[in-house]
Amino acid sequence: MENLLAIAVGAIFVNNFVLFRFLGLCPFFGVSKKTSSALGMGFAVIFVMTCASAITWLIYTYLLIPFEIKFMRTVTFILVIATFVQLLEMVIRKHNPSLYKALGIYLPLITTNCAVMGVALLNVEEEYSLIGSVVNGFSAGIGFTLALLLMSGIRERLELADVPRSFEDLPIAFISAALLALAFMAFSGMRL
Amino acid sequence: MKLDELTKGVFKYNPIFYLMLGLCPLLAVSTRVDNALGMSLGVLFVLVGSNVIISLFRQWIPPEVRIPCFIVVIASFVTIVDLFMHGYVPELHERLGIYIPLIVVNCIILGRVEAFASKKPVSHSLLDGIGMSIGFMLGIVAIASVREVLSTGAMTIFGYAIIPIFTETPATVMLLPPGAFLTIAIIMALINYKNIRKERK
């Protein structure tokens, strides 16, 4: 039995998906201009990552391993994730229009979000159990949301700051990300 | 002009600095020039392969299910690269780790396939794929060289010392994630600076 707390803290702080593993950078810079949209994207990612971790783990363990087609994991995982996101979008649109309004526009973006694919691959690579994978997916989503929220807070302030013209918008966002990553490096000494 | 399809990806519409695509592998594997070259060769193979195949079949792919079709083609090429690297360059495969299967979600590839190869003839798509991959290679190798030189105080490519060790106290932070963000920020600011100066003239 793995140490679930270690997995959770590892995925949120120590190996933060965005700032340490560089996964999900496109939404990190694309949707981090406003805190409200960052929060919406964050919740969508947490939900999708948790479910995708469970589904891909089940498929890998009960389909790919028994049939000895482990090398098909890239094809299988990306199709499963894309289908799942599409399905989720349809279900939410039908049953909960207000939630769809809040999360809807972010869902299609998640299909090509490398963080979701990354968490599925990491679960397999690290040989987590089902619960371990779900915890890892959920915490990785939390870590992503945390980084996204911090970033959006900084960028809202930066709008008002007097930045040199060549550094405006993206370059200064990258510099802020560098400082955030530096701060998160402090967690790397943690032993659990 | 056909040649234009090749060169536009290298400079004018460089996928990294102009289109801002493919950031994740860019920052994650740019710790060493070796890794960067390996990654860009993988991207070259997948991008050229999927561009050509999808361009060939563009009339038969129904537009409603085009994205799943594209993804399957791309994922197949990624699997080929994954198995090939695992078999022939296991050490590189080990170092690139999960970022090889993650080529499948690299936005450069889906972006080019969707915006270009699904509409244009095969020869154009082939050149576009090669040009975009060279553009990606230029960007990632530029960032990797800065990071490798500053973080190790030397540069070795596939065992050959290009720059001998010139300092005993290199800036290790460049090897870590903050260094990656910092390098790309400064390169982008330099490009912006050049463009602003050009506007003024």
Chai-1 contact restraints between the chains, C-beta under 6 A:
chainA,res_idxA,chainB,res_idxB,connection_type,confidence,min_distance_angstrom,max_distance_angstrom,comment,restraint_id
A,L19,B,P177,contact,1.0,0.0,6.0,A-B,restraint_1
A,F20,B,P177,contact,1.0,0.0,6.0,A-B,restraint_2
A,F22,B,C24,contact,1.0,0.0,6.0,A-B,restraint_3
A,F22,B,L27,contact,1.0,0.0,6.0,A-B,restraint_4
A,F22,B,A28,contact,1.0,0.0,6.0,A-B,restraint_5
A,L23,B,C24,contact,1.0,0.0,6.0,A-B,restraint_6
A,L25,B,L23,contact,1.0,0.0,6.0,A-B,restraint_7
A,L25,B,C24,contact,1.0,0.0,6.0,A-B,restraint_8
A,T74,B,A75,contact,1.0,0.0,6.0,A-B,restraint_9
A,T74,B,V78,contact,1.0,0.0,6.0,A-B,restraint_10
A,T74,B,T79,contact,1.0,0.0,6.0,A-B,restraint_11
A,T74,B,P101,contact,1.0,0.0,6.0,A-B,restraint_12
A,T74,B,V104,contact,1.0,0.0,6.0,A-B,restraint_13
A,V75,B,A75,contact,1.0,0.0,6.0,A-B,restraint_14
A,I78,B,I71,contact,1.0,0.0,6.0,A-B,restraint_15
A,I78,B,A75,contact,1.0,0.0,6.0,A-B,restraint_16
A,I78,B,V104,contact,1.0,0.0,6.0,A-B,restraint_17
A,T112,B,V105,contact,1.0,0.0,6.0,A-B,restraint_18
A,T112,B,C107,contact,1.0,0.0,6.0,A-B,restraint_19
A,C114,B,C24,contact,1.0,0.0,6.0,A-B,restraint_20
A,C114,B,L102,contact,1.0,0.0,6.0,A-B,restraint_21
A,C114,B,V105,contact,1.0,0.0,6.0,A-B,restraint_22
A,M117,B,V105,contact,1.0,0.0,6.0,A-B,restraint_23
A,L121,B,I98,contact,1.0,0.0,6.0,A-B,restraint_24
A,L121,B,P101,contact,1.0,0.0,6.0,A-B,restraint_25
A,R165,B,I196,contact,1.0,0.0,6.0,A-B,restraint_26
A,S166,B,A189,contact,1.0,0.0,6.0,A-B,restraint_27
A,S166,B,N192,contact,1.0,0.0,6.0,A-B,restraint_28
A,S166,B,Y193,contact,1.0,0.0,6.0,A-B,restraint_29
A,F167,B,A189,contact,1.0,0.0,6.0,A-B,restraint_30
A,P171,B,A185,contact,1.0,0.0,6.0,A-B,restraint_31
A,P171,B,M188,contact,1.0,0.0,6.0,A-B,restraint_32
A,P171,B,A189,contact,1.0,0.0,6.0,A-B,restraint_33
A,F174,B,F181,contact,1.0,0.0,6.0,A-B,restraint_34
A,F174,B,I184,contact,1.0,0.0,6.0,A-B,restraint_35
A,F174,B,A185,contact,1.0,0.0,6.0,A-B,restraint_36
A,I175,B,A185,contact,1.0,0.0,6.0,A-B,restraint_37
A,A177,B,F181,contact,1.0,0.0,6.0,A-B,restraint_38
A,A178,B,P178,contact,1.0,0.0,6.0,A-B,restraint_39
A,A178,B,F181,contact,1.0,0.0,6.0,A-B,restraint_40
A,A178,B,L182,contact,1.0,0.0,6.0,A-B,restraint_41
A,A181,B,P177,contact,1.0,0.0,6.0,A-B,restraint_42
A,A181,B,P178,contact,1.0,0.0,6.0,A-B,restraint_43
A,A181,B,F181,contact,1.0,0.0,6.0,A-B,restraint_44
A,L182,B,P178,contact,1.0,0.0,6.0,A-B,restraint_45
